[in-house]
Amino acid sequence: MSRWLLAFFLVVQAHFAASYLVPLDARSQAEFGGLLRWLWPWADGDGGPLGRVTVAAGFPVAGFFLAMATAALLLVAALAVAGFWVPRAWWRPTAVLGAALLLCLMALFFGPTKLLPAAFALGTLYLALVEPSWASG
């Protein structure tokens, strides 16, 4: 697997976190036969210990800060893997922290559509922690 594929997966995870800002309304949830909901995991009515995400009233502020910190860390990790503007050595710590925060975010608002982002985060943790030589060159 190339570093470009890892960078792509990190950007996809950042998308999963950042999409917290714009939850899908009921009409959008039905797009593409309901498949859009699986690629955009946040929808009107999702809730958890931090509160409920709604299109009309907004989202819990604590979740906002968690989602933006997660997205930022994952984007920095993607830039480090790609070799742009960020030292290459930063990819592992930022990817691990970003993936761990993504897992926390998905667990706090757990639902079936949160499984795909959680799987991506677990894959990132595996590559960064278990495969020590992976993406180091």
NUDREN-473057 format. One line per field, with one value per residue: x negated, y, z negated of N, C-alpha, C in turn; residue number from 1; residue in one letter. Coordinates in steps of 0.001 Angstrom, whole numbers, plus 500000, padded with zeros to 6 digits. Last residue first. Layout:
N
n.X: (X_...)
n.Y: (Y_...)
n.Z: (Z_...)
ca.X: (X_...)
ca.Y: (Y_...)
ca.Z: (Z_...)
c.X: (X_...)
c.Y: (Y_...)
c.Z: (Z_...)
num: (NUM_...)
residuo: (A_...)
% end
This chain:
137
n.X: (491009_493025_495206_494380_492908_494785_497848_499141_499581_500469_502223_504087_505116_506340_508319_509837_510811_512385_514275_515506_516759_518545_520185_522036_524408_525501_524113_522979_521639_519379_518112_517201_515364_513540_512547_511353_509330_507795_507066_505497_503423_502355_501652_499750_497724_497158_496372_494096_492057_492339_493489_495519_495575_496085_495989_498047_497879_498471_501092_502304_501892_503457_505950_506152_506241_508646_510584_510314_511059_513703_514878_514537_516034_518601_519121_519546_521881_524227_525835_528976_531695_532162_530762_529151_527835_527940_525370_523380_524345_526388_527893_529297_531039_529709_526500_523333_521826_521795_521903_524395_526136_526105_527872_530482_530533_529430_531048_532182_530999_532139_534545_533674_530254_527065_525064_522304_520300_519589_517760_515336_515147_515114_512876_510876_511109_510209_507566_506650_506895_504964_502637_502633_502204_499695_498052_499445_499145)
n.Y: (504913_504250_502664_500271_499324_498582_497855_498740_501543_502255_500227_500314_502887_502578_500716_502228_504161_502577_501742_504166_504755_502442_502889_504844_503896_502748_504636_506790_509094_508177_506700_508719_509958_507856_507524_510018_509830_507839_509180_511279_509790_508498_510679_511966_509971_509480_511934_513304_512800_514664_517910_519515_520298_517111_514329_512616_512391_515051_515290_513429_514679_516944_515658_514641_517016_518139_516242_516433_519058_518905_517075_518430_520731_519521_518325_520641_521619_519707_521547_522791_523059_521890_519502_518209_515956_515998_515045_513448_510812_511206_511195_512344_514179_514329_512736_511724_510265_509832_507314_506508_508285_507557_505443_505937_506267_508795_510262_510257_512311_514604_514697_515100_516353_515625_518143_519607_519021_516415_516283_515989_513158_512328_513785_512421_510012_510883_511484_508900_507755_509327_508507_505811_506231_507361_505368_502191_498826)
n.Z: (495061_493420_494059_491681_489623_487613_487309_485014_485251_487804_488593_486448_486703_489210_488550_486781_488576_490263_488353_487763_490234_490200_487912_487912_488718_486361_483590_481015_480180_478912_480892_482580_480824_480384_483007_483299_481383_482644_484981_483869_482635_484927_486538_484958_484718_487604_488815_488121_489878_491914_491114_493515_496210_497436_497376_496954_494182_493495_494428_492730_490252_490647_490812_488231_486728_487733_486974_484138_483690_484629_482807_480361_480839_481244_478806_477327_478538_480345_483037_484252_484629_487236_487337_484408_482218_478688_476291_475284_475413_478360_481657_484640_485783_488946_489121_490197_492083_495157_496077_495269_496481_499115_499436_500058_502800_503112_500251_497769_496407_497449_495991_493333_493456_492110_490507_490631_488786_489203_491162_489880_489638_492311_493230_491903_493276_495768_495107_494582_497109_498498_497177_497983_500703_500607_499733_500801_500000)
ca.X: (490033_491926_495236_495306_492174_493824_496934_498758_499045_499530_501064_503328_504408_505245_507300_509149_509955_511252_513414_514783_515678_517543_519311_520738_523626_524999_525217_522970_522886_520265_518687_518190_516486_514300_513240_512465_510407_508364_507892_506691_504296_502838_502621_500990_498437_497599_497550_495309_492048_492801_492430_495442_495621_496363_494738_497828_497682_497176_500040_502321_501302_502015_505428_506105_505153_507370_510365_510095_509715_512735_514874_513959_514608_517974_518926_518432_520627_523566_525171_527522_531110_532765_530559_530351_527505_528561_526575_523111_524120_525522_527698_528258_531557_530650_527835_524099_522401_521930_520677_523254_526076_525362_526453_530138_531144_528705_530326_532735_530713_530803_534569_534424_531668_528026_525801_523467_520777_520369_519157_515778_515208_516095_514223_511092_511440_511580_508465_506640_507690_506378_503044_502780_503438_500800_498313_498604_500000)
ca.Y: (505271_504994_504093_500692_499753_499663_497713_497331_500958_503131_500567_499105_502509_503529_500395_501038_504561_503324_500751_503455_505606_502629_501724_505201_504626_501892_504186_505497_509221_509091_505993_507770_510712_508437_506424_509643_510811_507592_507975_511568_510646_507726_509690_512673_510483_508441_511209_513606_512077_513282_516902_518956_521307_518528_515081_513066_511201_514471_516147_513218_513367_517108_516388_513715_516052_518838_516545_515172_518621_519761_516794_517103_520843_520358_517481_519759_522346_519966_520369_522710_523638_523161_520482_518504_516726_515578_515733_514887_511435_510441_511643_511534_513283_514956_513039_512563_509576_511072_508055_505700_508273_508747_505142_505856_505075_507617_510365_509311_510954_514212_514547_513891_516454_515442_516879_519705_520403_516716_516281_517345_514014_511757_514086_513827_510063_510358_512569_509895_507223_509357_509916_506153_505579_508161_506459_503376_500000)
ca.Z: (496075_492818_494424_492698_490800_487384_488447_485130_484018_487102_489426_486746_485481_489037_489546_486290_487453_490814_489013_486704_489723_491254_487987_487327_489717_487440_484418_481680_480947_478185_479748_483091_481392_479263_482329_484178_481185_481312_485068_484658_481829_483772_487028_485300_483535_486679_489276_487368_488601_492137_491062_492167_495148_497681_497428_498331_495010_493135_494995_494184_490508_490429_491975_489358_486527_487876_488392_484852_483295_485324_484250_480558_480569_482271_479974_476971_478702_479068_482495_484274_483419_486826_488395_485191_483416_479943_476728_475385_474111_477481_480286_483997_484762_488033_489624_489274_490926_494391_496364_494843_495014_498710_499263_498644_502223_503603_501521_498743_495958_497907_497445_493692_493113_493195_490481_491509_488903_488002_491598_490225_488452_491387_493745_491572_491854_495641_495521_493509_496002_498887_497117_496564_500274_501141_498792_500919_500000)
c.X: (490513_490912_494106_495269_493079_493098_495870_497750_498502_498870_500021_502062_503561_504435_506095_508055_509189_510284_512195_513848_514854_516427_518221_519746_522265_524118_524646_524277_523157_521607_519668_518859_517579_515535_514087_513253_511605_509504_508542_507619_505590_503804_503204_502056_499742_498324_498059_496478_493324_492911_492992_494322_495455_496411_494914_496532_497360_496875_498654_501252_501244_501306_503924_505607_505023_506192_509012_509774_509348_511302_513826_513843_513896_516467_518257_518112_519425_522186_524547_527005_529592_532014_531047_530026_528806_528176_527070_524345_523884_525351_526803_528016_530516_531178_528671_525436_523271_522599_520644_521924_524859_525167_525634_528664_530810_529232_529549_531998_531195_530442_533228_534424_532378_529448_526824_524205_522072_520986_520117_517242_515792_516245_515288_512468_511669_512011_509921_507556_507737_507268_504517_503229_503691_502143_499458_498960_499101)
c.Y: (506267_505461_504890_502205_500343_500160_498814_497096_499545_502451_501365_499436_501264_503205_501318_500595_503367_503704_501424_502408_504926_503586_501871_504044_505063_502628_503369_505202_507908_509288_506888_507003_509777_509172_506933_508483_510503_508563_507650_510370_510966_508558_508882_511704_511197_509012_510211_512705_512312_512501_515475_517921_520797_519299_516556_513859_511601_513240_515586_514061_513079_515783_516632_514397_515102_517875_517216_515428_517326_519414_517638_516780_519505_520435_518242_518820_521470_520587_520724_521442_523585_523821_521852_519559_516939_516537_515205_515692_512946_511179_510719_512087_512386_513912_513677_512935_510412_510669_509404_506398_507500_508778_506346_505570_504874_506345_509084_509334_509908_512787_514047_513654_515201_515643_516828_518368_520521_518114_516462_517387_515379_512629_513558_514271_511494_510384_512126_511074_508203_508861_510060_507601_505854_507554_507324_504435_501235)
c.Z: (496970_493856_493773_492864_491877_488630_488365_486245_484182_485905_488663_487538_485703_487788_489439_487263_486893_489705_489636_487302_488625_490804_489047_487412_489177_488450_485564_482417_481691_478885_478982_481952_481882_479773_481165_483578_482076_481021_483728_484755_482575_482941_485866_485807_483874_485447_488248_487727_487781_490830_491136_492158_493733_496368_497733_498480_496443_493987_494694_494863_492007_490696_491845_490630_487710_487728_488605_486313_484024_484949_484982_482048_480759_482067_481103_478131_478349_479273_481155_483631_483391_485666_487934_486238_484188_481053_478060_475780_474169_476173_479505_482598_484117_487051_488518_489886_489989_493086_495654_495104_494516_497203_498821_498378_500754_502957_501825_500082_496956_497500_497980_495200_493625_492683_491623_491501_489689_488091_490422_490677_488788_490142_492791_492062_491387_494178_495425_493851_494828_497751_497480_496412_498791_500756_499286_499873_500000)
num: (137_136_135_134_133_132_131_130_129_128_127_126_125_124_123_122_121_120_119_118_117_116_115_114_113_112_111_110_109_108_107_106_105_104_103_102_101_100_99_98_97_96_95_94_93_92_91_90_89_88_87_86_85_84_83_82_81_80_79_78_77_76_75_74_73_72_71_70_69_68_67_66_65_64_63_62_61_60_59_58_57_56_55_54_53_52_51_50_49_48_47_46_45_44_43_42_41_40_39_38_37_36_35_34_33_32_31_30_29_28_27_26_25_24_23_22_21_20_19_18_17_16_15_14_13_12_11_10_9_8_7_6_5_4_3_2_1)
residuo: (G_S_A_W_S_P_E_V_L_A_L_Y_L_T_G_L_A_F_A_A_P_L_L_K_T_P_G_F_F_L_A_M_L_C_L_L_L_A_A_G_L_V_A_T_P_R_W_W_A_R_P_V_W_F_G_A_V_A_L_A_A_V_L_L_L_A_A_T_A_M_A_L_F_F_G_A_V_P_F_G_A_A_V_T_V_R_G_L_P_G_G_D_G_D_A_W_P_W_L_W_R_L_L_G_G_F_E_A_Q_S_R_A_D_L_P_V_L_Y_S_A_A_F_H_A_Q_V_V_L_F_F_A_L_L_W_R_S_M)
% end
